Amino acid sequence: MSPARVTGERVTTPAGGFNPTWQRHVAAYALCAPLLGDPERGSVLDLGCGVGHSFALLAPRETVGLDLDAAALAGQERETVAGDMRAIPFADGTFASVLSVQSIEHVPDPERVLAEVVRVLAPGGVAVFVTPNRLTFARPDEIIDPYHFREYDPTELRELCAPFFSSVEIRGLFGSPRYLELVAQERARLDSLLARDPLRARRFVPRRARQVLYDALLTRARRVADPRAAAIEPGDFDLRADGLDAALDVVAVCRT
């Protein structure tokens, strides 16, 4: 696995306070694997795969990892390709399924991603998109993460995907009480920080500068080991179709 630099752009380590977010991503792979259809139908495109920490959970399916950052792909024991998800470098109908975990929010023009996903899917293929729920992630009225261009609530994700697929089913990823306790603590810290900028002057800071500051704050906040954070595991999460507005992540199961 690549020893990628820690930033807010992608999950790279379960160390210290980063463990809850790492396990949330692991859980997304584990819980979405059954949604990808028959493992015998063909391979999975792991779209925006980052360091590839959980592709083994999709077995026995073969997977191909695609990420914009070649460094994040280094050392993964599978086929990987560095490329833009808005111009997927594979032929039409290559994959039986596509899984995108926490990646579609990182592009300003996700419609291009969806068009490409439809193109590389074989007939009858399925695509699953997992993305933070705008209503519960950070602040519902503002994109705080400077690596995110667009964020979605359950209705918005459905509306985004519906023009490209014959059917779209929305589910939500939910956390256990002990995970939600950590989320509440992190949200309180964020609210305290944002209160120092009541006029939201941060909106006028260049994106790259906000990313540098975000990385520094994130690393500092999660550097200290917390036994509660270390205890979080994939079993602290579940996938269901009710109460979606309160979900941590929104999951779109899309069929061609």
C-alpha positions, 0 to 999 in steps of 0.5 A: 500500500502506498505511504501517501502523504496525509491530506484531506483529499483521500483516506491514507492511514488508520493511524490515531484519530484517522481510524474512524474515517478509515473504517467508515470507508472500509465499511462502505466497500464491505457493505456495497460489495453485495450490491455489485451483482453476480461476481462471475459477470466480470470485473469491477472498476474501483473509481477514485480508489486512492490507496486501494485499502479495501478492494480485497473486500470485493473478492472474488471479483477482480478489480481495477483501480483508477485514481488521478494520483499515480502515487496513491496507486503505487504498490497495489497488488492489482491492475491500476491506472492513473487517469481522470474519472471524467475521461476513463481510459477503457473501452466501452462495455469493459466492466460489469460494475463500477464502485465509487467510494467518496470520489464523485464529490471531488469533481466540479462536473460529475455529469461527465463522470456518470456519462463515462461510467455508463459508457464503460459498463457492460449491458446490465451493469451496475454502478454504486456511488457513495458520497457524504450526505450534505445534510449531516457532513460538516455543515448542510449550508456550506461546503467546508472541505476544500477538496469537495466541489459538490455535495449531495443530499439523498434527493440531489444524488438521485436527481444527479444519477437518474438521467443516466440510468434506467433505475436508481435506488438510494440507501444510506450508510449509518454509524453506531452510537459510539461513532456518532459520539466522535462525529458530534465532538468533531462537529463541535470543534468545527463550529467553534472554529467557524464562529471565529469567522462570522462573516464567512470571509473564508469564501474568498480565500483561494482554494489551494490555500484553504486546502493547505490550511485544512490539511494542517488542521486535520492532521493536528486534530487527529494526531493524538491517539484516542482509545474511542477512535481506535475502537471503531471498526467496520461493524460500527456501520450499516446500510439501510433505506430508511431515515436517509436524511440522517445518513452519514453517507448517501449510496446510489445503486444505479442500473443501466 
